[in-house]
């Protein structure tokens, strides 16, 4: 059974050298602040910070003295970046049994923990062998090193393929008001039907980049005033209303933005308002 995660999840990609480059104290303070807000789930991947961010987070977590049972840790593996230290000359995917186990154990060491609450395959590979993947995950689960298993950026058909040998408990996909493909290709209904937790990366989409005079931006301004909230809260509230119970994965490294996102859960968006935004984002009415 999958661990209960906070509805809003904190992404760690920009906490290290790919973004703010927090030092140990800064990262420890951010972990603590998130817990105070109510965002207790932290999303990682082995590649973040060119394979350095997990380790930095782990050191900060250990120094913070926060109890392990106060947080939930997610990590992903499979993508191999070009890196001289790893003897890789081309970006590729590696889902060999030995590599999956090795990377899971490396993430455990980096994060200073005995187990991952959730372990994901980062992206589907055209060469993935289901038997090897299944054997690796079964070993990790039996040892208690991985509590739950899932995927990231997988389609329903790809999940079906893996499901013949494994229980898929989560899928992290790109989903937002301005990237509503998962609503239209039945991914979200597939998740709900099969009791798969949906996590959405880039949950705010690109609405900030829209022309201020566009119909979508004007409606967002109008409705954010109606609901007495910020524009980003409104966009998150739109996502949170879906019956798949989507867990937005925040890319921000700012505590005030995390708190703002957490409060978006209090917005009860009206049915027609939801469809007004949907229509504007699609630039056409529903059929």
C-alpha positions as CSV (number, residue, x, y, z in Angstrom):
1,X,0.0,0.0,0.0
2,X,1.4,3.4,-1.0
3,X,2.5,5.8,1.7
4,X,0.2,8.9,2.3
5,X,2.0,11.8,0.7
6,X,1.3,15.5,1.2
7,X,-1.1,16.7,-1.5
8,X,1.5,19.3,-2.5
9,X,4.9,17.9,-3.2
10,X,8.2,19.8,-3.2
11,X,10.4,19.2,-6.2
12,X,14.2,19.4,-5.4
13,X,15.6,19.9,-8.9
14,X,16.4,23.6,-8.4
15,X,17.7,23.3,-4.8
16,X,21.2,22.3,-5.9
17,X,23.6,23.4,-8.6
18,X,20.9,23.5,-11.2
19,X,19.2,26.4,-9.4
20,X,19.6,28.1,-6.0
21,X,22.6,26.0,-4.9
22,X,21.5,26.1,-1.3
23,X,24.2,25.4,1.3
24,X,23.6,22.8,4.1
25,X,22.0,25.3,6.5
26,X,19.8,26.9,3.8
27,X,18.6,23.5,2.6
28,X,18.0,22.3,6.2
29,X,15.9,25.4,6.8
30,X,13.9,24.9,3.7
31,X,13.1,21.3,4.7
32,X,12.0,22.4,8.1
33,X,9.9,25.3,6.7
34,X,8.2,23.0,4.3
35,X,7.2,20.6,7.1
36,X,5.8,23.6,9.1
37,X,3.7,24.5,6.1
38,X,2.4,21.0,5.6
39,X,4.4,20.0,2.5
40,X,6.2,16.9,3.8
41,X,6.9,15.0,0.6
42,X,10.2,15.7,-1.3
43,X,10.7,14.6,-4.9
44,X,14.2,13.8,-6.1
45,X,15.9,12.1,-9.0
46,X,19.5,10.8,-9.2
47,X,20.4,13.1,-12.1
48,X,19.4,16.4,-10.3
49,X,22.3,18.7,-10.0
50,X,24.3,16.4,-12.3
51,X,24.1,13.7,-9.7
52,X,24.8,15.9,-6.7
53,X,21.6,17.3,-5.3
54,X,20.4,14.2,-3.5
55,X,23.7,14.1,-1.5
56,X,23.5,17.7,-0.6
57,X,19.9,17.2,0.6
58,X,20.9,14.1,2.6
59,X,23.6,16.0,4.4
60,X,21.2,18.9,5.2
61,X,18.5,16.4,6.3
62,X,20.9,14.6,8.7
63,X,22.2,17.9,10.2
64,X,18.6,19.2,10.7
65,X,17.8,16.4,13.2
66,X,14.3,16.0,11.7
67,X,12.8,12.6,12.3
68,X,12.6,10.4,9.2
69,X,9.0,9.6,9.8
70,X,8.1,13.4,9.4
71,X,8.9,13.3,5.7
72,X,8.4,11.2,2.6
73,X,11.1,10.8,0.0
74,X,10.6,10.0,-3.7
75,X,13.4,9.4,-6.1
76,X,13.8,8.3,-9.7
77,X,16.4,6.5,-11.8
78,X,17.0,5.4,-15.4
79,X,18.3,8.5,-17.2
80,X,22.0,8.5,-17.9
81,X,23.4,12.0,-18.5
82,X,26.6,12.5,-20.4
83,X,29.2,12.6,-17.5
84,X,32.9,11.7,-17.7
85,X,32.8,10.4,-14.2
86,X,30.1,7.9,-15.2
87,X,31.8,6.9,-18.5
88,X,28.8,8.1,-20.5
89,X,29.2,9.6,-23.9
90,X,25.5,9.9,-24.9
91,X,22.3,10.6,-23.0
92,X,20.4,7.3,-22.7
93,X,18.3,5.1,-20.4
94,X,19.6,2.2,-18.3
95,X,17.1,-0.2,-16.8
96,X,19.3,-3.2,-16.3
97,X,18.5,-5.1,-13.0
98,X,22.0,-4.3,-11.6
99,X,21.8,-0.7,-12.4
100,X,18.3,-0.1,-10.9
101,X,19.4,-1.7,-7.7
102,X,22.7,0.2,-7.7
103,X,21.0,3.5,-8.2
104,X,18.3,2.9,-5.6
105,X,21.0,2.1,-3.1
106,X,23.0,5.1,-4.1
107,X,19.9,7.3,-3.6
108,X,19.5,5.8,-0.1
109,X,23.1,6.6,0.7
110,X,22.8,10.1,-0.7
111,X,19.6,10.9,1.2
112,X,20.9,9.4,4.5
113,X,17.9,7.1,4.8
114,X,17.2,3.3,5.0
115,X,14.2,3.4,2.6
116,X,12.5,5.4,-0.2
117,X,8.8,5.9,0.2
118,X,8.4,5.8,-3.6
119,X,10.9,4.8,-6.3
120,X,10.2,5.7,-10.0
121,X,11.5,4.9,-13.4
122,X,12.2,8.3,-14.7
123,X,11.3,7.9,-18.4
124,X,10.3,4.9,-20.6
125,X,13.1,3.3,-22.6
126,X,12.5,1.6,-25.9
127,X,14.9,-1.1,-24.7
128,X,13.5,-1.8,-21.3
129,X,13.1,-5.5,-20.4
130,X,10.1,-6.0,-18.1
131,X,11.6,-9.1,-16.4
132,X,14.8,-7.4,-15.4
133,X,12.9,-4.4,-14.1
134,X,10.5,-6.6,-12.1
135,X,13.3,-8.6,-10.6
136,X,15.1,-5.5,-9.4
137,X,12.0,-3.9,-7.9
138,X,11.0,-7.1,-6.1
139,X,14.5,-7.4,-4.6
140,X,14.3,-3.7,-3.4
141,X,10.8,-4.2,-2.0
142,X,11.6,-7.4,-0.2
143,X,14.6,-5.8,1.5
144,X,12.5,-2.9,2.6
145,X,14.6,-0.4,0.7
146,X,11.7,0.7,-1.4
147,X,8.1,1.0,0.0
148,X,6.3,1.7,-3.2
149,X,7.1,1.6,-6.9
150,X,6.0,3.7,-9.8
151,X,6.9,5.4,-13.1
152,X,7.3,8.9,-14.6
153,X,6.2,10.1,-18.0
154,X,4.7,6.7,-18.9
155,X,1.6,6.2,-21.1
156,X,-1.3,4.0,-20.1
157,X,-0.1,1.4,-22.6
158,X,3.4,1.4,-21.2
159,X,2.0,1.0,-17.7
160,X,-0.1,-1.9,-18.8
161,X,3.1,-3.5,-20.2
162,X,4.9,-3.2,-16.8
163,X,1.7,-4.1,-14.9
164,X,1.9,-7.7,-16.1
165,X,4.8,-8.2,-13.8
166,X,4.6,-5.3,-11.3
167,X,2.2,-3.2,-9.4
168,X,2.4,0.4,-10.5
169,X,1.4,2.7,-7.7
170,X,2.2,6.1,-9.1
171,X,2.9,8.0,-12.3
172,X,4.5,11.5,-12.5
173,X,3.5,13.3,-15.7
174,X,3.4,16.7,-17.1
175,X,0.0,18.1,-16.5
176,X,-1.4,21.6,-16.1
177,X,-4.1,24.0,-17.3
178,X,-1.9,24.8,-20.3
179,X,-0.8,21.2,-20.8
180,X,-4.0,19.3,-20.5
181,X,-3.1,16.3,-22.7
182,X,-3.5,13.8,-19.8
183,X,-7.1,14.9,-19.5
184,X,-7.7,14.2,-23.1
185,X,-5.8,11.0,-23.7
186,X,-7.5,9.3,-20.8
187,X,-4.3,9.1,-18.7
188,X,-6.0,10.6,-15.6
189,X,-9.0,8.4,-15.8
190,X,-6.7,5.4,-16.3
191,X,-4.8,6.4,-13.1
192,X,-8.1,6.7,-11.2
193,X,-9.4,3.4,-12.4
194,X,-6.2,1.5,-11.5
195,X,-5.6,3.3,-8.2
196,X,-2.4,5.0,-9.5
197,X,-1.4,8.2,-7.7
198,X,-1.0,11.0,-10.2
199,X,1.8,13.5,-9.7
200,X,2.0,16.5,-12.0
201,X,5.4,18.2,-12.8
202,X,5.3,21.7,-14.1
203,X,1.8,22.1,-12.6
204,X,1.6,25.8,-13.4
205,X,2.4,25.2,-17.0
206,X,3.3,28.3,-19.0
207,X,0.4,30.6,-18.1
208,X,2.9,33.2,-17.0
209,X,4.3,33.4,-20.5
210,X,0.9,34.1,-22.0
211,X,0.1,37.5,-23.5
212,X,-1.4,39.7,-20.7
213,X,-4.3,40.5,-23.1
214,X,-5.0,36.9,-24.0
215,X,-8.4,35.5,-23.2
216,X,-6.8,33.0,-20.8
217,X,-4.9,35.6,-18.8
218,X,-7.9,37.9,-18.6
219,X,-10.1,35.1,-17.3
220,X,-7.4,34.1,-14.8
221,X,-7.3,37.7,-13.5
222,X,-11.0,37.9,-13.3
223,X,-11.4,34.6,-11.4
224,X,-8.5,35.1,-9.1
225,X,-10.3,38.3,-8.0
226,X,-13.5,36.4,-7.6
227,X,-11.9,33.7,-5.4
228,X,-9.6,36.2,-3.6
229,X,-6.5,34.3,-4.5
230,X,-3.3,34.7,-6.5
231,X,-3.2,33.7,-10.2
232,X,-0.9,30.8,-9.5
233,X,-3.2,29.6,-6.7
234,X,-6.1,29.7,-9.2
235,X,-4.2,27.6,-11.7
236,X,-3.3,25.1,-9.1
237,X,-6.9,25.0,-7.8
238,X,-8.0,24.1,-11.4
239,X,-5.7,21.1,-11.3
240,X,-6.6,20.1,-7.8
241,X,-10.3,19.9,-8.7
242,X,-9.8,16.9,-11.0
243,X,-11.2,13.7,-9.5
244,X,-7.8,11.9,-10.0
245,X,-6.7,13.8,-6.9
246,X,-3.5,15.1,-8.6
247,X,-0.5,15.9,-6.5
248,X,1.3,19.0,-7.9
249,X,5.1,18.8,-7.8
250,X,6.4,22.3,-7.2
251,X,9.5,23.5,-9.0
252,X,9.9,26.6,-6.8
253,X,12.6,27.0,-4.3
254,X,10.9,29.9,-2.5
255,X,9.1,29.1,0.8
256,X,6.5,31.8,0.3
257,X,5.5,30.2,-3.0
258,X,5.2,26.8,-1.4
259,X,2.9,28.2,1.3
260,X,0.9,30.0,-1.4
261,X,0.5,26.7,-3.3
262,X,-0.5,24.8,-0.1
263,X,-3.3,27.3,0.5
264,X,-4.7,26.6,-3.0
265,X,-6.2,23.5,-1.6
266,X,-8.8,25.7,0.2
267,X,-10.2,27.0,-3.1
268,X,-13.4,25.3,-4.2
269,X,-13.6,26.3,-7.8
270,X,-17.1,26.3,-9.4
271,X,-17.9,23.9,-12.2
272,X,-18.5,26.5,-14.8
273,X,-15.4,28.5,-13.8
274,X,-13.4,25.3,-14.3
275,X,-14.7,24.9,-17.8
276,X,-14.2,28.6,-18.6
277,X,-10.5,28.2,-17.9
278,X,-10.4,24.9,-19.7
279,X,-12.0,26.4,-22.8
280,X,-9.6,29.4,-22.8
281,X,-6.6,27.2,-22.5
282,X,-7.7,24.9,-25.3
283,X,-8.8,27.9,-27.4
284,X,-12.1,26.1,-28.2
285,X,-15.2,25.0,-26.4
286,X,-15.6,21.4,-25.4
287,X,-17.3,19.1,-27.9
